[in-house]
């Protein structure tokens, strides 16, 4: 397992991510594409020990439920001190939202801030976007 070089700051493992914070609202219009965006997502790179910041976009077509936004924000905050690779963060958020909402369509995009001259964007998508 890789270790952070230089100064090491404490960070938590993935068990600190709390999907139980997520709440739903009943919603019956499945002819709507919902976009949720934030530029405040952060987690910790478990290799370097440094924070990763990302613009996060969720697009989904609900079936019967939508996510309550304050609960989503609290859920994102649980990532703040967690050591998790960017790809794993995308997978975890996508799976938690898919399990919670069971949407007709779901797409998650995280565009991480540039580090070392490299920009990483991770995406995961399920379903077809049709109206």
Buried (B, 14 or more C-beta within 10 A) or exposed (E): EEEBEEEEEEBBEBEBBEBEBBBBEEBEEEEEEBEBEBEEBBBBBBEBBEBBBBBBBBBBBBBEBBBBEEBBEBBBBBBBBBBBBBEBBBBBBBBBBBEBBEBBBBBBBBBBEEEEEEEBEBEBEBBEEEE
